[in-house]
């Protein structure tokens, strides 16, 4: 029972090393992420960001060697997040003996983030896995009870659509529609209706929120938790309560 606590205590100096270089970090188990912001129009800002990251990684490797740990240089991935119109030269960061070029996408806790944050690769992966599970469930649906069938759909399909769906907030409707097609394929399977039947009343009968509503619901839950001290500090710190300078007509007074 004490292993997670011991693990946190063991890697605690790692965050101090990273912060000493002025680098933002995020740790989850054995996955450590480093973040540095720079101005793409300023060459000195770019070179400074690269130097900072390389110096930080070198100190991390020294700390790991002292503590009998090993960093897999070839598995270290770098990505630059920017708008599609932003032109950035191909950067390279040296990690040990490996020169890491900027990647087009990275995997973060099973979610795939592309360099423009368009989420197209992530949505494509979600749909592929969900359709695979639907085909598998459809092949055995004749021997399943309605309750067991619905449980399988929620466990292997709905849960996959909902996982990390808050990062899809604000994506174009065309991207949302791809996930909605998966949901529209799952609903008739549970309700025993024809696949060409209009899905709006079917979803309503099943008490299923549509994809866009599920994304909004997840964001609202995270916001509520952040405002009420139920969310991690790195989420709560991003929200600031709006306090108008003067009393508005919408303000309720007792």
MARTIFI-164650 format. One record per residue (C-alpha): residue number from 1; residue in three letters; x negated, y, z. Coordinates in nm, 2 decimals, padded with zeros to 4 digits, m for minus. Example, Ala and Ser with C-alpha at 12.3 -4.5 7.8 and 13.67 -1.06 7.14 Angstrom:
BEGIN
node seq:1 type:Ala xx:m01.23 yy:m00.45 zz:00.78
node seq:2 type:Ser xx:m01.37 yy:m00.11 zz:00.71
END
This chain:
BEGIN
node seq:1 type:Unk xx:00.00 yy:00.00 zz:00.00
node seq:2 type:Unk xx:m00.30 yy:00.23 zz:00.05
node seq:3 type:Unk xx:m00.45 yy:00.19 zz:m00.29
node seq:4 type:Unk xx:m00.27 yy:00.49 zz:m00.46
node seq:5 type:Unk xx:m00.37 yy:00.71 zz:m00.17
node seq:6 type:Unk xx:m00.73 yy:00.60 zz:m00.18
node seq:7 type:Unk xx:m00.74 yy:00.65 zz:m00.55
node seq:8 type:Unk xx:m00.62 yy:01.01 zz:m00.51
node seq:9 type:Unk xx:m00.88 yy:01.08 zz:m00.24
node seq:10 type:Unk xx:m01.15 yy:00.92 zz:m00.46
node seq:11 type:Unk xx:m01.09 yy:01.14 zz:m00.76
node seq:12 type:Unk xx:m01.02 yy:01.46 zz:m00.57
node seq:13 type:Unk xx:m01.37 yy:01.60 zz:m00.63
node seq:14 type:Unk xx:m01.31 yy:01.57 zz:m01.00
node seq:15 type:Unk xx:m01.05 yy:01.85 zz:m01.00
node seq:16 type:Unk xx:m01.30 yy:02.08 zz:m00.81
node seq:17 type:Unk xx:m01.56 yy:02.02 zz:m01.08
node seq:18 type:Unk xx:m01.32 yy:02.10 zz:m01.36
node seq:19 type:Unk xx:m01.18 yy:02.42 zz:m01.20
node seq:20 type:Unk xx:m01.54 yy:02.54 zz:m01.13
node seq:21 type:Unk xx:m01.57 yy:02.58 zz:m01.51
node seq:22 type:Unk xx:m01.24 yy:02.78 zz:m01.53
node seq:23 type:Unk xx:m01.07 yy:02.49 zz:m01.72
node seq:24 type:Unk xx:m00.71 yy:02.40 zz:m01.66
node seq:25 type:Unk xx:m00.65 yy:02.04 zz:m01.59
node seq:26 type:Unk xx:m00.37 yy:01.78 zz:m01.56
node seq:27 type:Unk xx:m00.43 yy:01.44 zz:m01.41
node seq:28 type:Unk xx:m00.21 yy:01.13 zz:m01.42
node seq:29 type:Unk xx:m00.36 yy:00.80 zz:m01.29
node seq:30 type:Unk xx:m00.68 yy:00.75 zz:m01.49
node seq:31 type:Unk xx:m00.58 yy:01.00 zz:m01.77
node seq:32 type:Unk xx:m00.74 yy:01.34 zz:m01.73
node seq:33 type:Unk xx:m00.65 yy:01.63 zz:m01.96
node seq:34 type:Unk xx:m00.84 yy:01.95 zz:m02.00
node seq:35 type:Unk xx:m00.69 yy:02.27 zz:m02.14
node seq:36 type:Unk xx:m00.87 yy:02.58 zz:m02.27
node seq:37 type:Unk xx:m00.71 yy:02.88 zz:m02.44
node seq:38 type:Unk xx:m00.90 yy:03.09 zz:m02.70
node seq:39 type:Unk xx:m00.84 yy:03.36 zz:m02.96
node seq:40 type:Unk xx:m00.86 yy:03.19 zz:m03.31
node seq:41 type:Unk xx:m00.95 yy:03.53 zz:m03.47
node seq:42 type:Unk xx:m01.25 yy:03.58 zz:m03.24
node seq:43 type:Unk xx:m01.55 yy:03.36 zz:m03.32
node seq:44 type:Unk xx:m01.71 yy:03.43 zz:m02.98
node seq:45 type:Unk xx:m01.39 yy:03.32 zz:m02.80
node seq:46 type:Unk xx:m01.40 yy:02.99 zz:m03.00
node seq:47 type:Unk xx:m01.77 yy:02.92 zz:m02.93
node seq:48 type:Unk xx:m01.72 yy:03.01 zz:m02.56
node seq:49 type:Unk xx:m01.43 yy:02.76 zz:m02.54
node seq:50 type:Unk xx:m01.64 yy:02.48 zz:m02.70
node seq:51 type:Unk xx:m01.94 yy:02.55 zz:m02.47
node seq:52 type:Unk xx:m01.71 yy:02.56 zz:m02.16
node seq:53 type:Unk xx:m01.55 yy:02.22 zz:m02.25
node seq:54 type:Unk xx:m01.89 yy:02.06 zz:m02.33
node seq:55 type:Unk xx:m02.04 yy:02.18 zz:m02.00
node seq:56 type:Unk xx:m01.74 yy:02.07 zz:m01.81
node seq:57 type:Unk xx:m01.75 yy:01.72 zz:m01.97
node seq:58 type:Unk xx:m02.12 yy:01.69 zz:m01.90
node seq:59 type:Unk xx:m02.07 yy:01.76 zz:m01.53
node seq:60 type:Unk xx:m01.78 yy:01.51 zz:m01.52
node seq:61 type:Unk xx:m02.01 yy:01.24 zz:m01.67
node seq:62 type:Unk xx:m02.28 yy:01.32 zz:m01.41
node seq:63 type:Unk xx:m02.02 yy:01.28 zz:m01.13
node seq:64 type:Unk xx:m01.89 yy:00.96 zz:m01.27
node seq:65 type:Unk xx:m02.24 yy:00.81 zz:m01.30
node seq:66 type:Unk xx:m02.31 yy:00.90 zz:m00.94
node seq:67 type:Unk xx:m01.99 yy:00.73 zz:m00.83
node seq:68 type:Unk xx:m02.05 yy:00.42 zz:m01.05
node seq:69 type:Unk xx:m01.78 yy:00.50 zz:m01.30
node seq:70 type:Unk xx:m01.80 yy:00.50 zz:m01.68
node seq:71 type:Unk xx:m01.65 yy:00.74 zz:m01.93
node seq:72 type:Unk xx:m01.55 yy:00.59 zz:m02.27
node seq:73 type:Unk xx:m01.68 yy:00.86 zz:m02.50
node seq:74 type:Unk xx:m01.52 yy:00.72 zz:m02.81
node seq:75 type:Unk xx:m01.17 yy:00.73 zz:m02.65
node seq:76 type:Unk xx:m01.19 yy:01.10 zz:m02.57
node seq:77 type:Unk xx:m00.97 yy:01.30 zz:m02.80
node seq:78 type:Unk xx:m00.95 yy:01.67 zz:m02.88
node seq:79 type:Unk xx:m00.66 yy:01.86 zz:m03.03
node seq:80 type:Unk xx:m00.59 yy:02.22 zz:m03.11
node seq:81 type:Unk xx:m00.23 yy:02.34 zz:m03.07
node seq:82 type:Unk xx:m00.14 yy:02.63 zz:m03.30
node seq:83 type:Unk xx:00.13 yy:02.74 zz:m03.54
node seq:84 type:Unk xx:00.13 yy:02.60 zz:m03.90
node seq:85 type:Unk xx:00.02 yy:02.93 zz:m04.04
node seq:86 type:Unk xx:m00.28 yy:02.96 zz:m03.80
node seq:87 type:Unk xx:m00.61 yy:02.89 zz:m03.98
node seq:88 type:Unk xx:m00.87 yy:02.75 zz:m03.75
node seq:89 type:Unk xx:m01.21 yy:02.61 zz:m03.85
node seq:90 type:Unk xx:m01.27 yy:02.24 zz:m03.79
node seq:91 type:Unk xx:m01.42 yy:02.23 zz:m03.44
node seq:92 type:Unk xx:m01.63 yy:01.96 zz:m03.29
node seq:93 type:Unk xx:m01.70 yy:01.88 zz:m02.92
node seq:94 type:Unk xx:m01.98 yy:01.65 zz:m02.82
node seq:95 type:Unk xx:m01.89 yy:01.40 zz:m02.55
node seq:96 type:Unk xx:m02.20 yy:01.21 zz:m02.45
node seq:97 type:Unk xx:m02.33 yy:01.06 zz:m02.78
node seq:98 type:Unk xx:m02.00 yy:01.10 zz:m02.97
node seq:99 type:Unk xx:m01.90 yy:01.41 zz:m03.17
node seq:100 type:Unk xx:m01.53 yy:01.45 zz:m03.15
node seq:101 type:Unk xx:m01.35 yy:01.62 zz:m03.43
node seq:102 type:Unk xx:m01.01 yy:01.79 zz:m03.38
node seq:103 type:Unk xx:m00.73 yy:01.53 zz:m03.41
node seq:104 type:Unk xx:m00.39 yy:01.59 zz:m03.58
node seq:105 type:Unk xx:m00.20 yy:01.43 zz:m03.30
node seq:106 type:Unk xx:m00.26 yy:01.28 zz:m02.95
node seq:107 type:Unk xx:m00.06 yy:01.04 zz:m02.73
node seq:108 type:Unk xx:00.04 yy:01.18 zz:m02.39
node seq:109 type:Unk xx:00.22 yy:00.93 zz:m02.16
node seq:110 type:Unk xx:00.37 yy:00.75 zz:m02.46
node seq:111 type:Unk xx:00.48 yy:01.08 zz:m02.62
node seq:112 type:Unk xx:00.30 yy:01.18 zz:m02.94
node seq:113 type:Unk xx:00.22 yy:01.55 zz:m02.97
node seq:114 type:Unk xx:00.11 yy:01.68 zz:m03.31
node seq:115 type:Unk xx:m00.11 yy:01.99 zz:m03.36
node seq:116 type:Unk xx:00.19 yy:02.21 zz:m03.46
node seq:117 type:Unk xx:00.42 yy:02.07 zz:m03.19
node seq:118 type:Unk xx:00.68 yy:01.99 zz:m03.46
node seq:119 type:Unk xx:00.74 yy:01.66 zz:m03.29
node seq:120 type:Unk xx:00.80 yy:01.48 zz:m03.63
node seq:121 type:Unk xx:00.55 yy:01.20 zz:m03.55
node seq:122 type:Unk xx:00.70 yy:01.15 zz:m03.21
node seq:123 type:Unk xx:01.06 yy:01.14 zz:m03.34
node seq:124 type:Unk xx:00.96 yy:00.89 zz:m03.62
node seq:125 type:Unk xx:00.80 yy:00.66 zz:m03.36
node seq:126 type:Unk xx:01.11 yy:00.68 zz:m03.13
node seq:127 type:Unk xx:01.34 yy:00.59 zz:m03.42
node seq:128 type:Unk xx:01.13 yy:00.30 zz:m03.53
node seq:129 type:Unk xx:01.12 yy:00.14 zz:m03.19
node seq:130 type:Unk xx:01.48 yy:00.21 zz:m03.12
node seq:131 type:Unk xx:01.59 yy:00.05 zz:m03.45
node seq:132 type:Unk xx:01.37 yy:m00.25 zz:m03.39
node seq:133 type:Unk xx:01.55 yy:m00.30 zz:m03.05
node seq:134 type:Unk xx:01.89 yy:m00.25 zz:m03.21
node seq:135 type:Unk xx:01.82 yy:m00.52 zz:m03.47
node seq:136 type:Unk xx:01.70 yy:m00.76 zz:m03.20
node seq:137 type:Unk xx:02.01 yy:m00.70 zz:m02.98
node seq:138 type:Unk xx:02.24 yy:m00.72 zz:m03.28
node seq:139 type:Unk xx:02.11 yy:m01.07 zz:m03.35
node seq:140 type:Unk xx:02.22 yy:m01.20 zz:m03.01
node seq:141 type:Unk xx:02.53 yy:m00.99 zz:m02.95
node seq:142 type:Unk xx:02.76 yy:m01.28 zz:m03.01
node seq:143 type:Unk xx:02.64 yy:m01.46 zz:m02.69
node seq:144 type:Unk xx:02.65 yy:m01.15 zz:m02.47
node seq:145 type:Unk xx:02.93 yy:m01.02 zz:m02.26
node seq:146 type:Unk xx:03.04 yy:m00.65 zz:m02.32
node seq:147 type:Unk xx:02.88 yy:m00.55 zz:m01.99
node seq:148 type:Unk xx:02.55 yy:m00.73 zz:m02.07
node seq:149 type:Unk xx:02.55 yy:m00.58 zz:m02.42
node seq:150 type:Unk xx:02.59 yy:m00.23 zz:m02.29
node seq:151 type:Unk xx:02.32 yy:m00.28 zz:m02.03
node seq:152 type:Unk xx:02.08 yy:m00.39 zz:m02.29
node seq:153 type:Unk xx:02.16 yy:m00.09 zz:m02.51
node seq:154 type:Unk xx:02.09 yy:00.15 zz:m02.22
node seq:155 type:Unk xx:01.77 yy:m00.04 zz:m02.12
node seq:156 type:Unk xx:01.61 yy:m00.07 zz:m02.46
node seq:157 type:Unk xx:01.76 yy:00.20 zz:m02.68
node seq:158 type:Unk xx:01.92 yy:00.49 zz:m02.47
node seq:159 type:Unk xx:01.63 yy:00.49 zz:m02.23
node seq:160 type:Unk xx:01.39 yy:00.53 zz:m02.52
node seq:161 type:Unk xx:01.59 yy:00.82 zz:m02.66
node seq:162 type:Unk xx:01.59 yy:01.00 zz:m02.33
node seq:163 type:Unk xx:01.23 yy:00.94 zz:m02.24
node seq:164 type:Unk xx:01.05 yy:01.28 zz:m02.24
node seq:165 type:Unk xx:01.33 yy:01.43 zz:m02.45
node seq:166 type:Unk xx:01.29 yy:01.77 zz:m02.28
node seq:167 type:Unk xx:00.99 yy:01.83 zz:m02.50
node seq:168 type:Unk xx:01.23 yy:01.82 zz:m02.80
node seq:169 type:Unk xx:01.41 yy:02.13 zz:m02.68
node seq:170 type:Unk xx:01.44 yy:02.38 zz:m02.96
node seq:171 type:Unk xx:01.35 yy:02.15 zz:m03.25
node seq:172 type:Unk xx:01.54 yy:02.19 zz:m03.58
node seq:173 type:Unk xx:01.88 yy:02.03 zz:m03.63
node seq:174 type:Unk xx:01.74 yy:01.81 zz:m03.90
node seq:175 type:Unk xx:01.50 yy:01.65 zz:m03.65
node seq:176 type:Unk xx:01.78 yy:01.60 zz:m03.40
node seq:177 type:Unk xx:01.99 yy:01.43 zz:m03.66
node seq:178 type:Unk xx:01.73 yy:01.15 zz:m03.70
node seq:179 type:Unk xx:01.77 yy:01.06 zz:m03.34
node seq:180 type:Unk xx:02.15 yy:01.11 zz:m03.36
node seq:181 type:Unk xx:02.16 yy:00.84 zz:m03.63
node seq:182 type:Unk xx:02.01 yy:00.59 zz:m03.39
node seq:183 type:Unk xx:02.27 yy:00.68 zz:m03.13
node seq:184 type:Unk xx:02.55 yy:00.65 zz:m03.39
node seq:185 type:Unk xx:02.42 yy:00.30 zz:m03.47
node seq:186 type:Unk xx:02.42 yy:00.19 zz:m03.11
node seq:187 type:Unk xx:02.77 yy:00.32 zz:m03.02
node seq:188 type:Unk xx:02.97 yy:00.09 zz:m03.25
node seq:189 type:Unk xx:02.77 yy:m00.20 zz:m03.12
node seq:190 type:Unk xx:02.89 yy:m00.14 zz:m02.77
node seq:191 type:Unk xx:03.25 yy:m00.03 zz:m02.86
node seq:192 type:Unk xx:03.30 yy:m00.31 zz:m03.11
node seq:193 type:Unk xx:03.42 yy:m00.05 zz:m03.37
node seq:194 type:Unk xx:03.33 yy:m00.04 zz:m03.74
node seq:195 type:Unk xx:03.00 yy:00.11 zz:m03.82
node seq:196 type:Unk xx:03.16 yy:00.35 zz:m04.07
node seq:197 type:Unk xx:03.41 yy:00.48 zz:m03.82
node seq:198 type:Unk xx:03.37 yy:00.84 zz:m03.71
node seq:199 type:Unk xx:03.14 yy:00.83 zz:m03.40
node seq:200 type:Unk xx:03.26 yy:01.15 zz:m03.21
node seq:201 type:Unk xx:03.56 yy:00.98 zz:m03.05
node seq:202 type:Unk xx:03.36 yy:00.66 zz:m02.99
node seq:203 type:Unk xx:03.09 yy:00.86 zz:m02.80
node seq:204 type:Unk xx:03.36 yy:01.04 zz:m02.60
node seq:205 type:Unk xx:03.52 yy:00.71 zz:m02.51
node seq:206 type:Unk xx:03.18 yy:00.57 zz:m02.39
node seq:207 type:Unk xx:03.11 yy:00.89 zz:m02.20
node seq:208 type:Unk xx:02.78 yy:00.94 zz:m02.40
node seq:209 type:Unk xx:02.64 yy:01.28 zz:m02.45
node seq:210 type:Unk xx:02.52 yy:01.36 zz:m02.80
node seq:211 type:Unk xx:02.15 yy:01.39 zz:m02.85
node seq:212 type:Unk xx:02.13 yy:01.78 zz:m02.84
node seq:213 type:Unk xx:02.34 yy:01.77 zz:m02.52
node seq:214 type:Unk xx:02.12 yy:01.51 zz:m02.36
node seq:215 type:Unk xx:01.81 yy:01.73 zz:m02.43
node seq:216 type:Unk xx:01.99 yy:02.03 zz:m02.28
node seq:217 type:Unk xx:02.10 yy:01.83 zz:m01.98
node seq:218 type:Unk xx:01.74 yy:01.71 zz:m01.91
node seq:219 type:Unk xx:01.61 yy:02.07 zz:m01.92
node seq:220 type:Unk xx:01.89 yy:02.19 zz:m01.69
node seq:221 type:Unk xx:01.80 yy:01.91 zz:m01.44
node seq:222 type:Unk xx:01.43 yy:02.01 zz:m01.45
node seq:223 type:Unk xx:01.52 yy:02.38 zz:m01.40
node seq:224 type:Unk xx:01.75 yy:02.30 zz:m01.11
node seq:225 type:Unk xx:01.48 yy:02.09 zz:m00.94
node seq:226 type:Unk xx:01.22 yy:02.36 zz:m01.00
node seq:227 type:Unk xx:01.44 yy:02.63 zz:m00.85
node seq:228 type:Unk xx:01.52 yy:02.42 zz:m00.54
node seq:229 type:Unk xx:01.17 yy:02.29 zz:m00.46
node seq:230 type:Unk xx:01.23 yy:01.94 zz:m00.59
node seq:231 type:Unk xx:00.99 yy:01.96 zz:m00.89
node seq:232 type:Unk xx:00.61 yy:01.95 zz:m00.90
node seq:233 type:Unk xx:00.44 yy:02.29 zz:m00.84
node seq:234 type:Unk xx:00.30 yy:02.31 zz:m01.20
node seq:235 type:Unk xx:00.67 yy:02.32 zz:m01.31
node seq:236 type:Unk xx:00.81 yy:02.54 zz:m01.03
node seq:237 type:Unk xx:00.53 yy:02.80 zz:m01.08
node seq:238 type:Unk xx:00.64 yy:02.86 zz:m01.44
node seq:239 type:Unk xx:00.98 yy:02.99 zz:m01.33
node seq:240 type:Unk xx:01.05 yy:03.33 zz:m01.18
node seq:241 type:Unk xx:01.38 yy:03.43 zz:m01.05
node seq:242 type:Unk xx:01.52 yy:03.73 zz:m01.23
node seq:243 type:Unk xx:01.61 yy:04.02 zz:m01.00
node seq:244 type:Unk xx:01.76 yy:04.33 zz:m01.17
node seq:245 type:Unk xx:01.63 yy:04.66 zz:m01.06
node seq:246 type:Unk xx:01.99 yy:04.79 zz:m01.00
node seq:247 type:Unk xx:02.32 yy:04.63 zz:m00.90
node seq:248 type:Unk xx:02.51 yy:04.50 zz:m01.21
node seq:249 type:Unk xx:02.88 yy:04.48 zz:m01.26
node seq:250 type:Unk xx:02.85 yy:04.10 zz:m01.28
node seq:251 type:Unk xx:02.70 yy:04.09 zz:m00.93
node seq:252 type:Unk xx:02.94 yy:03.94 zz:m00.67
node seq:253 type:Unk xx:02.95 yy:04.13 zz:m00.34
node seq:254 type:Unk xx:03.10 yy:04.00 zz:m00.03
END
